[in-house]
Each structure stands twice: as C-alpha cells, then as structure tokens.
Amino acid sequence: MKRAFRVDLKKLILALATCGVLLTSINTLFASYQVHKNAFIKDTLHANQVYATKLAQVTELFLQSVNSQLNVSAYHISKRLDDLPEVNRELERLLNQTNSFDSLVVVNPQGKIVAVKPDLNVLGKSISFAQLQKVKQQKPIVLDPFMSPAGNLMVSPTYPITSSEGEYMGFVAGGIYLQGKTILNRLLGRHHYEDGSYLYVVDGHSQILYHIDENRIGEKVYGNEVIEKVLEGHTGASEIVNSAGIQMIAGFAPIPMTGWGVVSQRPISSILNELGATHRTVIYSSIPFTILILALILVVGIQIAKPLTLLAKQLATFNNKQTDATRIFAWYFEAANLKHTLLQSNRSVRRVIKALDTDRKTDKLTSLHNRLSLEHWLGNAIRGEVGLSVLAIDIDHFKSINDVYGHSAGDCVLKELAALMMCKARSDDFICRAGGEEFLMFLPNIVLGEAVCIAERLRKQVFEHTMPQGIKITVSIGVSHWQGGTTTIEQTIELADKALYRAKQTGRNKSCYIDSV
C-alpha cells in the first residue's frame, strides 16, 4: 500500500509563515495605496477650490479697480463732453496712467462712438444693438466678449456718463483684449502650472475668456457640469471628464461682479503617478526589512520544527504508557507562540500603516504647519545654525467667540487669521498652529528688535482687520530670539510663551518680548 503524501512540517511552517508575511505586506500596501489615493484626491479637490476662489477674488478686485478708473474719467468727461479735444486728452491721460486697458472709447446715448484712444478706425461707428440695450441699464457693466474691428476678441467694462443734473450722456468703455500679452492674461497667467494643472475662465454664456491654450479663447463649452455649476454661482470642487476625455480634479468659483466663472483643474493621472512614485519608494525601502524578516523566519522555523517533530513522534506512540503528556502541552504552547509571532508581525505592519497615515504635516483647519512639521523644521534649523526669532501668538478671548458666534464661526476666524499671517510672511518664515487658538511664527535671520516690530505690525493688522461675520478680534504676542549657544530652541519657545503670558496678564492686545539669558 502506497504511503499517503505528507508535507514536511518544517517546509509547511516556512511556507505558511512566508505566505503570511508576503500576503500581509501586499494587503497592507494595497490598503495604504487606497487610503492615500482618496486622501490625495480629497486634498487636491480642496486645493483647486481654494486656488479657483483666490483667482476669482483677484479678478473681481481687478475689475473693481477698472470700474473706479472709468468712474473718474466719466466724471471729468461729463463736465466737457462737447469739447472733443478735452475728451481725447482725458482718454489719453487714463490710457497712459494705467496698463489696465488696451483701448478706450466714449459712446453717446445713441450708441455712436464719439471719441477713441488710441486712434482706431472706429470713430463715428455704432455699437451693436445688443450692446446698446445692455448699457441702457445706465450702470457699470462688463459687455459680453466681442470681436473688435481690428480682429481682436475683447471684453469691455463700461461706466455711464451723467450730467450734474442726472441726465444720461452716454458711457465710457475700456477695451481689454483676451488674446496675446494682455493685462488680463498677465493677471491670470503669472501662476505656476505643474503636472498638467491649469485654469480657465468662462463668461456667463460658457465662452472661454482665458485659457493656457490661446487657440481655445472664444470657444464655447457645452455639457460641462462644472461650468454649469459655477455659472449658477456655486463654489466647489468635483471629479469630471473634460472635453478631451481626460479625468480631472476640478475646483471652481464664480466672479459675482460679471457672472464669470474660474475653473482650476488637475489630471487624476498626475495624482496617481505621484502616488505611485511614493509607494514605489515605500516598497523599495521595505525590501531589506522584509528580507530580514524572512531570514528570521527561516531560522526560527527550523528551531520550531525540531520540538514539533519530536512531539509528532510522541503522538504516534500515544498508547505507549511512557508517553510524556506534558510534551503535548508543550506542543500547544509552541503553536500558540507561532500564532503570537504572526500577530506581532501583523501589529508591526499596522504600525507602519499608521506611521504612513500620520505622516501628514499640515493642520487640516488652517492649512498651516502642524506640530509634526514643526519638529522636522526645528531639526533643520538647529543643524543649519541660523539665528531666528520666535513669535507666540494667541487670540484674545477666543472662547467668547465660540460661545457667542458658534464653533463654526470660531473655525472661520482661525482660518482667516492663518491666511492673514501667511499673506504677510516671507517665503522662508515658518508658521504653525501650536494648538487651539495659539500659533507659532519662526523668523529666520531676524533679530529681536526687528521681530518686535513685525509682531506689532501683525497685531495692528489683526486689530484693524474684520473677520468673517463682522467679528473683530485682537491678539497677544510673545517674542523671543535664538542665536544658538547654550540656549536651546525649546527654551527660546518657552521664553516666547512667557512673553505671551506677560502680554495676556498686562491687558492683552499687545506684544511683549523676553531676551534670552
């Protein structure tokens, strides 16, 4: 009779242990990839929405500035509309004073162009009926994009001209080209685009006003849900497929003054490529550790197999009266230890996942650095032996803001203060949220005196700034300076905290400093 096939215990243990480690590692890497993929996409959605909102606000401010300039010229022209040379001088003054316009015209109530600068072949011509109907609202508006007689696609902000008695006398309009090196393109195009990211602007009729591909300017886009949402006045972010069939992460924000929309988007493929590169680095880094684990399993497996083999022989002679029953217990104990070893291995892998997941160095609420990032930065600062000043900043009576306006308003105040600090900071300054309403600002190569001045400027700016929902706040600031030597950075931070405490105790809304001893 043939003997039944039996697997060698040593090989079985090694095979099972090896498979367990490899499968666990694969499952860990896969789970980590999925978690980080979702996190990357979520962060990109938020970043694109913030970027689109910022560009929308910048464009709105530009158009408001344009309106203010046209308002001044409209006032001067209303005083001497019958004096054409004076009108032309006013247009020439405005054109030379600012680079906001490519051309300027004055149009009478019947839609006839009565003055133009620079000299173009449009004098005496009439604007279109649709444009005339729109300006009859007699209020500042931006005309829909149109083709100029010179063949340039352009938009035109307008401002009505009225006499001192309130009689409508026409309007003054500034022409802004949409193609070429224009003021609008310089405004929107001076930002960096990487990994296929780009932005575009559409008007209220889904017509492209700005795009990195100038050939697409003037094109109408249909069936794009992001454009539909932004033209309805919504701000947000979503995953879409663009007109080229590419999956994109898009953030969008409207420009209320004109009804335009700004869309910032990045291909999902670039995110996945970045994520793939990160995980390849993780895999390559974990190979030596994995090899070490497998070598350890080989050694331990051989040692485990010897007593288990002896136990199996004893079990084969179970009816023998001299069978040592305690060794059966020993076998169970060894098996339990194997299980324990595998569980320990799983715990080690989960710790690796947790370490990867917590390797995010940005405060979610304010987008500032967090404590983890601070430790890394301080380590570099110590090694670089660069002198720096420390500002410990705390919002006065922040609890009362939460109590009166709610925690949501308190979060908005924290975000607004963070944005205000970032706006005033240098590129090599380091700002982090230390916890709650307290922030730390590190100023490399800034001596104590300069740091105190900077703290005072910041305090005054916060005092004069109006937070969301009309909330007014003040801050107290503690200042200290680190120049190396026997004083540690940690001690310098403590000095800044003590100075902050002194500012709190002596009335708040002030800056105090303590020099290092």
C-alpha positions as CSV (number, residue, x, y, z in Angstrom):
1,M,0.0,0.0,0.0
2,K,1.4,3.4,-1.0
3,R,2.2,5.9,1.7
4,A,0.0,9.0,1.7
5,F,1.7,12.2,0.7
6,R,2.7,14.1,3.7
7,V,4.1,17.6,3.8
8,D,7.3,18.1,5.8
9,L,6.4,20.1,8.9
10,K,9.4,22.4,8.6
11,K,8.5,23.2,5.0
12,L,4.9,23.7,5.9
13,I,5.8,26.1,8.7
14,L,8.2,28.1,6.5
15,A,5.7,28.1,3.6
16,L,2.8,29.3,5.7
17,A,4.9,31.9,7.5
18,T,6.4,33.2,4.3
19,C,2.9,33.4,2.6
20,G,1.5,35.1,5.7
21,V,4.2,37.8,5.6
22,L,4.0,38.4,1.9
23,L,0.2,38.4,1.7
24,T,0.0,40.7,4.7
25,S,2.6,43.1,3.2
26,I,0.7,43.1,-0.1
27,N,-2.6,43.7,1.6
28,T,-1.0,46.5,3.7
29,L,0.4,48.2,0.6
30,F,-2.9,47.9,-1.3
31,A,-4.8,49.3,1.7
32,S,-2.3,52.1,2.1
33,Y,-2.5,52.9,-1.6
34,Q,-6.3,53.2,-1.5
35,V,-6.2,55.3,1.6
36,H,-3.6,57.7,0.3
37,K,-5.3,57.8,-3.1
38,N,-8.5,59.0,-1.5
39,A,-6.6,61.5,0.6
40,F,-4.6,62.8,-2.3
41,I,-7.8,63.3,-4.4
42,K,-9.6,65.0,-1.4
43,D,-6.6,67.3,-0.8
44,T,-6.4,68.2,-4.5
45,L,-10.1,68.9,-4.7
46,H,-9.8,71.3,-1.7
47,A,-6.6,72.9,-3.1
48,N,-8.1,73.5,-6.5
49,Q,-11.3,75.0,-5.0
50,V,-9.1,77.4,-2.8
51,Y,-7.0,78.3,-5.8
52,A,-10.0,79.0,-8.0
53,T,-11.6,81.1,-5.3
54,K,-8.4,83.1,-4.9
55,L,-8.2,83.8,-8.6
56,A,-11.9,84.7,-8.7
57,Q,-11.3,87.2,-5.9
58,V,-8.2,88.7,-7.6
59,T,-10.1,89.1,-10.9
60,E,-13.0,90.7,-9.1
61,L,-10.6,93.2,-7.4
62,F,-9.1,94.0,-10.8
63,L,-12.5,94.7,-12.4
64,Q,-13.5,96.8,-9.4
65,S,-10.2,98.8,-9.9
66,V,-11.1,99.2,-13.6
67,N,-14.5,100.5,-12.7
68,S,-13.0,103.0,-10.3
69,Q,-10.7,104.3,-13.0
70,L,-13.6,104.6,-15.5
71,N,-15.7,106.3,-12.9
72,V,-13.1,109.1,-12.5
73,S,-12.9,109.6,-16.3
74,A,-16.7,109.5,-16.7
75,Y,-16.9,112.4,-14.1
76,H,-14.3,114.5,-15.9
77,I,-15.8,113.8,-19.4
78,S,-19.3,114.7,-18.2
79,K,-18.0,118.3,-17.5
80,R,-16.8,118.8,-21.0
81,L,-18.4,116.3,-23.3
82,D,-18.9,118.9,-26.0
83,D,-15.2,119.7,-26.0
84,L,-13.8,116.8,-28.1
85,P,-10.1,117.7,-27.7
86,E,-10.5,117.7,-23.9
87,V,-12.4,114.4,-24.0
88,N,-9.5,112.9,-26.0
89,R,-7.0,114.3,-23.6
90,E,-8.8,112.6,-20.7
91,L,-8.9,109.3,-22.5
92,E,-5.2,109.7,-23.3
93,R,-4.4,110.5,-19.7
94,L,-6.2,107.4,-18.4
95,L,-4.6,105.2,-21.1
96,N,-1.1,106.5,-20.1
97,Q,-1.8,106.4,-16.4
98,T,-2.7,102.7,-16.2
99,N,-1.9,99.5,-18.1
100,S,-5.4,98.1,-17.4
101,F,-6.8,98.9,-20.9
102,D,-5.8,98.3,-24.4
103,S,-8.2,101.0,-25.7
104,L,-10.8,103.5,-24.5
105,V,-13.9,104.9,-26.2
106,V,-16.7,107.3,-25.4
107,V,-20.1,106.4,-26.8
108,N,-23.2,108.8,-26.9
109,P,-26.7,107.7,-25.9
110,Q,-27.5,106.6,-29.4
111,G,-24.6,104.1,-29.4
112,K,-22.3,106.2,-31.7
113,I,-18.5,106.3,-30.8
114,V,-17.6,109.9,-30.4
115,A,-14.0,109.6,-29.1
116,V,-11.4,106.8,-29.1
117,K,-7.8,106.3,-27.9
118,P,-5.5,105.1,-29.3
119,D,-6.6,106.3,-32.7
120,L,-8.5,103.4,-34.2
121,N,-10.8,103.1,-37.3
122,V,-13.9,103.0,-35.2
123,L,-14.6,106.7,-34.7
124,G,-18.2,107.5,-35.8
125,K,-19.2,103.9,-35.9
126,S,-22.0,102.5,-33.7
127,I,-22.0,99.7,-31.2
128,S,-24.3,96.7,-31.7
129,F,-28.0,96.8,-30.8
130,A,-27.5,94.1,-28.1
131,Q,-24.7,96.1,-26.5
132,L,-26.7,99.3,-26.7
133,Q,-29.6,97.6,-24.9
134,K,-27.3,96.4,-22.2
135,V,-25.7,99.7,-21.5
136,K,-29.1,101.4,-21.3
137,Q,-29.3,100.0,-17.8
138,Q,-27.2,103.0,-17.0
139,K,-24.9,101.3,-14.5
140,P,-21.4,99.9,-14.6
141,I,-21.3,96.6,-16.5
142,V,-18.9,94.4,-18.5
143,L,-20.0,93.8,-22.0
144,D,-20.0,90.2,-23.3
145,P,-16.9,89.2,-25.4
146,F,-17.0,90.6,-28.9
147,M,-14.7,90.9,-31.9
148,S,-13.1,94.3,-32.3
149,P,-12.8,95.9,-35.8
150,A,-9.1,95.1,-35.6
151,G,-9.9,91.4,-35.2
152,N,-9.2,91.1,-31.5
153,L,-11.5,89.2,-29.2
154,M,-12.1,91.5,-26.2
155,V,-14.3,92.4,-23.2
156,S,-15.2,95.9,-22.3
157,P,-16.0,97.3,-18.8
158,T,-18.3,100.3,-19.1
159,Y,-19.3,103.2,-16.9
160,P,-22.2,105.6,-17.5
161,I,-21.6,109.3,-18.1
162,T,-24.2,111.5,-16.4
163,S,-24.5,115.2,-16.0
164,S,-24.7,117.0,-12.7
165,E,-28.5,117.1,-13.2
166,G,-28.5,113.3,-13.6
167,E,-29.1,113.3,-17.4
168,Y,-27.7,110.2,-19.1
169,M,-25.0,111.4,-21.7
170,G,-23.6,108.0,-22.8
171,F,-20.8,105.9,-21.4
172,V,-17.0,105.5,-21.4
173,A,-15.7,102.0,-22.1
174,G,-12.3,100.3,-21.7
175,G,-11.3,97.6,-24.1
176,I,-9.3,94.6,-22.7
177,Y,-8.0,92.0,-25.2
178,L,-8.4,88.4,-24.4
179,Q,-5.6,87.1,-26.5
180,G,-1.9,87.9,-26.5
181,K,0.1,89.5,-23.7
182,T,-2.8,91.4,-22.2
183,I,-3.3,92.7,-18.7
184,L,-6.0,90.0,-18.0
185,N,-3.7,87.2,-19.3
186,R,-0.8,88.5,-17.2
187,L,-3.1,88.7,-14.2
188,L,-4.3,85.1,-14.6
189,G,-1.2,83.6,-16.2
190,R,1.6,84.5,-13.7
191,H,1.0,81.4,-11.7
192,H,2.9,78.2,-11.9
193,Y,1.3,75.2,-13.6
194,E,2.8,71.7,-12.9
195,D,1.7,68.1,-13.6
196,G,-0.8,69.1,-16.2
197,S,-2.6,71.5,-13.9
198,Y,-4.2,74.6,-15.5
199,L,-7.1,77.0,-15.1
200,Y,-9.5,78.7,-17.4
201,V,-12.2,81.4,-17.2
202,V,-15.6,81.4,-18.8
203,D,-18.3,84.1,-19.2
204,G,-22.0,83.8,-18.5
205,H,-22.5,82.1,-21.9
206,S,-19.9,79.3,-21.3
207,Q,-17.5,81.1,-23.6
208,I,-13.8,80.7,-22.7
209,L,-12.2,84.1,-21.8
210,Y,-8.9,82.8,-20.6
211,H,-7.1,79.5,-21.2
212,I,-3.4,78.5,-21.3
213,D,-4.1,77.3,-24.9
214,E,-4.9,80.7,-26.6
215,N,-6.5,78.8,-29.5
216,R,-9.4,77.9,-27.2
217,I,-10.1,81.5,-26.2
218,G,-13.6,82.4,-27.5
219,E,-14.6,78.8,-27.7
220,K,-18.0,77.8,-26.2
221,V,-18.0,74.8,-23.9
222,Y,-21.1,72.6,-23.7
223,G,-22.1,69.8,-21.4
224,N,-19.6,70.6,-18.7
225,E,-21.2,70.2,-15.3
226,V,-18.5,72.2,-13.5
227,I,-19.1,75.2,-15.8
228,E,-22.8,74.8,-15.3
229,K,-22.4,74.9,-11.5
230,V,-20.0,77.8,-11.4
231,L,-22.3,79.9,-13.8
232,E,-25.1,79.2,-11.3
233,G,-23.0,81.0,-8.7
234,H,-21.7,77.9,-6.9
235,T,-18.3,77.4,-5.4
236,G,-17.0,73.9,-5.0
237,A,-14.9,71.0,-6.4
238,S,-15.6,67.7,-8.2
239,E,-14.2,65.0,-10.4
240,I,-15.1,65.4,-14.1
241,V,-14.1,64.2,-17.5
242,N,-13.0,67.2,-19.7
243,S,-13.7,67.8,-23.3
244,A,-10.6,65.8,-24.3
245,G,-11.9,62.8,-22.4
246,I,-9.3,63.2,-19.5
247,Q,-10.4,62.6,-15.9
248,M,-9.8,65.8,-13.9
249,I,-10.0,67.1,-10.4
250,A,-11.6,70.5,-10.7
251,G,-12.2,73.4,-8.3
252,F,-14.4,76.3,-9.3
253,A,-15.6,79.7,-8.1
254,P,-17.7,82.5,-9.6
255,I,-16.9,86.1,-10.2
256,P,-20.1,87.7,-8.9
257,M,-19.5,91.1,-10.5
258,T,-19.5,89.8,-14.1
259,G,-21.2,86.4,-13.8
260,W,-17.9,84.7,-15.0
261,G,-16.5,81.5,-13.6
262,V,-12.9,80.4,-12.7
263,V,-12.1,76.7,-13.0
264,S,-8.8,75.2,-11.8
265,Q,-8.2,71.6,-12.6
266,R,-5.5,68.8,-12.5
267,P,-5.5,65.4,-14.2
268,I,-6.1,62.5,-12.0
269,S,-3.4,60.6,-13.8
270,S,-0.8,63.1,-12.4
271,I,-2.0,62.4,-8.9
272,L,-1.8,58.7,-9.4
273,N,1.7,59.0,-10.9
274,E,2.8,60.9,-7.9
275,L,1.2,58.4,-5.5
276,G,2.7,55.5,-7.5
277,A,6.2,57.1,-7.1
278,T,5.6,57.5,-3.4
279,H,4.6,53.8,-3.0
280,R,7.4,52.5,-5.1
281,T,9.8,54.3,-2.7
282,V,8.0,52.7,0.2
283,I,8.3,49.2,-1.4
284,Y,12.0,49.7,-2.2
285,S,12.6,50.9,1.3
286,S,10.8,47.9,2.9
287,I,12.6,45.2,0.8
288,P,15.6,44.9,3.2
289,F,13.3,44.8,6.2
290,T,11.2,42.1,4.5
291,I,14.3,40.1,3.6
292,L,15.4,40.4,7.2
293,I,12.1,39.1,8.5
294,L,12.1,36.2,6.0
295,A,15.6,35.2,7.2
296,L,14.5,35.3,10.8
297,I,11.5,33.1,9.9
298,L,13.8,30.6,8.3
299,V,16.0,30.4,11.4
300,V,13.1,30.4,13.8
301,G,11.1,27.9,11.7
302,I,13.9,25.4,11.8
303,Q,14.1,25.7,15.6
304,I,10.3,25.4,15.9
305,A,10.2,22.3,13.6
306,K,12.6,20.3,15.9
307,P,10.4,20.1,19.0
308,L,7.2,19.8,16.9
309,T,8.7,16.8,15.1
310,L,9.6,15.2,18.4
311,L,6.1,15.9,19.6
312,A,4.6,14.3,16.5
313,K,6.7,11.1,17.1
314,Q,5.5,11.0,20.7
315,L,1.8,11.4,19.5
316,A,2.4,8.5,17.1
317,T,3.2,6.3,20.1
318,F,0.2,7.7,22.1
319,N,-0.7,4.3,23.5
320,N,2.7,3.9,25.0
321,K,2.4,4.2,28.7
322,Q,5.7,6.1,28.9
323,T,4.3,8.9,26.7
324,D,5.2,12.2,28.4
325,A,1.8,14.1,28.4
326,T,3.5,17.3,29.3
327,R,5.1,17.4,25.9
328,I,1.7,17.6,24.3
329,F,1.1,20.7,26.3
330,A,4.5,21.9,25.1
331,W,3.4,21.4,21.5
332,Y,0.3,23.5,22.1
333,F,2.5,26.2,23.7
334,E,4.8,26.3,20.7
335,A,1.8,26.6,18.3
336,A,0.5,29.4,20.4
337,N,3.8,31.1,20.2
338,L,3.8,30.8,16.4
339,K,0.4,32.4,16.4
340,H,1.6,35.1,18.7
341,T,4.6,35.8,16.4
342,L,2.3,36.2,13.4
343,L,0.0,38.5,15.4
344,Q,3.1,40.5,16.4
345,S,4.1,40.7,12.7
346,N,0.6,42.0,11.8
347,R,0.8,44.6,14.6
348,S,4.2,45.8,13.2
349,V,2.7,46.2,9.7
350,R,-0.3,48.1,11.1
351,R,2.1,50.4,12.9
352,V,3.8,51.0,9.5
353,I,0.4,51.9,8.0
354,K,-0.4,54.2,10.9
355,A,3.0,55.8,10.6
356,L,2.4,56.4,6.9
357,D,-1.1,57.8,7.5
358,T,0.1,60.2,10.2
359,D,2.9,61.5,8.0
360,R,0.8,64.4,7.1
361,K,2.3,67.6,8.3
362,T,-0.5,70.1,7.7
363,D,-3.2,71.3,10.1
364,K,-6.5,70.5,8.4
365,L,-8.4,73.5,9.5
366,T,-5.9,76.3,8.8
367,S,-3.6,74.7,6.2
368,L,-0.7,75.8,8.3
369,H,2.1,73.5,9.5
370,N,1.3,71.3,12.5
371,R,3.5,70.0,15.4
372,L,4.9,67.1,13.4
373,S,6.1,69.5,10.7
374,L,7.4,71.9,13.4
375,E,9.7,69.2,14.8
376,H,11.1,68.4,11.4
377,W,11.7,72.1,10.7
378,L,13.3,72.8,14.0
379,G,15.7,69.9,13.4
380,N,16.8,71.5,10.2
381,A,17.1,74.9,11.8
382,I,19.3,73.6,14.6
383,R,21.6,71.9,12.1
384,G,21.7,75.0,9.9
385,E,22.7,77.1,13.0
386,V,20.7,80.0,11.6
387,G,19.6,82.6,14.2
388,L,15.8,83.1,14.4
389,S,13.1,84.9,16.3
390,V,10.0,83.3,17.7
391,L,6.5,84.8,17.9
392,A,4.0,83.1,20.1
393,I,0.5,84.3,19.0
394,D,-2.7,83.8,20.8
395,I,-6.3,85.1,20.1
396,D,-7.7,87.1,23.0
397,H,-10.9,85.8,24.4
398,F,-11.3,83.2,21.7
399,K,-13.7,81.1,23.9
400,S,-16.2,84.0,23.9
401,I,-16.2,84.0,20.1
402,N,-17.1,80.3,20.1
403,D,-19.8,80.9,22.8
404,V,-21.4,83.9,21.0
405,Y,-21.0,83.0,17.4
406,G,-20.6,79.3,17.5
407,H,-17.7,76.9,16.8
408,S,-18.1,77.2,13.0
409,A,-17.5,81.0,13.2
410,G,-14.5,80.3,15.5
411,D,-13.1,78.0,12.9
412,C,-13.6,80.7,10.2
413,V,-11.7,83.2,12.5
414,L,-8.8,80.7,12.8
415,K,-8.6,80.2,9.1
416,E,-8.8,84.0,8.4
417,L,-6.1,84.7,10.9
418,A,-3.9,82.0,9.4
419,A,-4.5,83.5,5.9
420,L,-3.6,86.9,7.2
421,M,-0.3,85.7,8.7
422,M,0.6,83.7,5.6
423,C,-0.1,86.8,3.4
424,K,2.4,88.9,5.4
425,A,5.1,86.2,5.9
426,R,8.3,85.8,3.9
427,S,9.0,82.7,1.9
428,D,11.4,81.3,4.4
429,D,9.3,82.1,7.5
430,F,7.6,79.2,9.3
431,I,4.1,79.4,10.7
432,C,2.4,76.6,12.6
433,R,-0.7,76.1,14.6
434,A,0.5,75.1,18.1
435,G,-3.0,74.1,19.3
436,G,-6.4,75.7,19.7
437,E,-6.1,79.4,19.1
438,E,-2.3,79.5,19.6
439,F,0.2,79.9,16.7
440,L,4.0,80.0,16.5
441,M,5.8,82.0,13.9
442,F,9.6,81.5,13.3
443,L,11.5,84.3,11.5
444,P,15.0,83.1,10.3
445,N,17.7,85.8,10.2
446,I,15.6,88.3,12.1
447,V,17.0,89.9,15.2
448,L,14.9,90.6,18.3
449,G,14.3,94.3,17.6
450,E,13.0,93.5,14.1
451,A,10.9,90.7,15.4
452,V,9.2,93.0,17.9
453,C,8.4,95.5,15.1
454,I,7.0,92.6,12.9
455,A,4.9,91.4,15.9
456,E,3.5,94.9,16.4
457,R,2.6,95.3,12.7
458,L,0.9,91.9,12.8
459,R,-1.0,92.8,15.9
460,K,-2.2,96.1,14.4
461,Q,-3.2,94.4,11.2
462,V,-5.3,91.9,13.1
463,F,-6.9,94.6,15.2
464,E,-7.9,96.6,12.1
465,H,-9.0,93.5,10.1
466,T,-12.6,92.4,10.1
467,M,-13.1,88.7,10.3
468,P,-15.9,86.7,8.8
469,Q,-19.4,87.6,10.1
470,G,-18.1,91.0,11.0
471,I,-16.2,89.6,14.0
472,K,-13.4,91.8,15.4
473,I,-10.5,90.2,17.3
474,T,-7.2,91.1,18.9
475,V,-4.1,89.0,19.5
476,S,-1.4,88.9,22.2
477,I,2.1,88.1,21.0
478,G,5.2,87.0,22.8
479,V,8.6,87.4,21.2
480,S,12.0,85.8,21.8
481,H,15.2,85.2,19.9
482,W,17.5,82.2,19.4
483,Q,21.1,82.6,18.3
484,G,22.5,79.2,19.3
485,G,25.0,78.9,22.1
486,T,23.8,77.3,25.4
487,T,20.2,78.3,24.9
488,T,18.1,75.7,23.1
489,I,15.3,76.4,20.7
490,E,12.9,74.7,23.1
491,Q,14.0,77.2,25.8
492,T,13.5,80.1,23.3
493,I,10.0,78.9,22.6
494,E,9.3,78.8,26.3
495,L,10.6,82.4,26.6
496,A,8.1,83.4,23.8
497,D,5.3,81.6,25.7
498,K,6.3,83.5,28.9
499,A,6.3,86.8,27.0
500,L,2.9,85.9,25.6
501,Y,1.7,85.2,29.2
502,R,3.0,88.6,30.2
503,A,1.1,90.2,27.3
504,K,-2.0,88.4,28.5
505,Q,-1.5,89.4,32.1
506,T,-0.9,93.1,31.3
507,G,-4.0,93.8,29.3
508,R,-3.9,91.7,26.1
509,N,-3.8,93.1,22.5
510,K,-0.1,93.8,22.9
511,S,3.3,92.5,22.1
512,C,5.9,91.6,24.8
513,Y,9.4,90.2,24.5
514,I,11.9,88.5,26.6
515,D,15.6,88.4,25.6
516,S,17.5,85.2,26.0
517,V,19.7,84.9,29.0
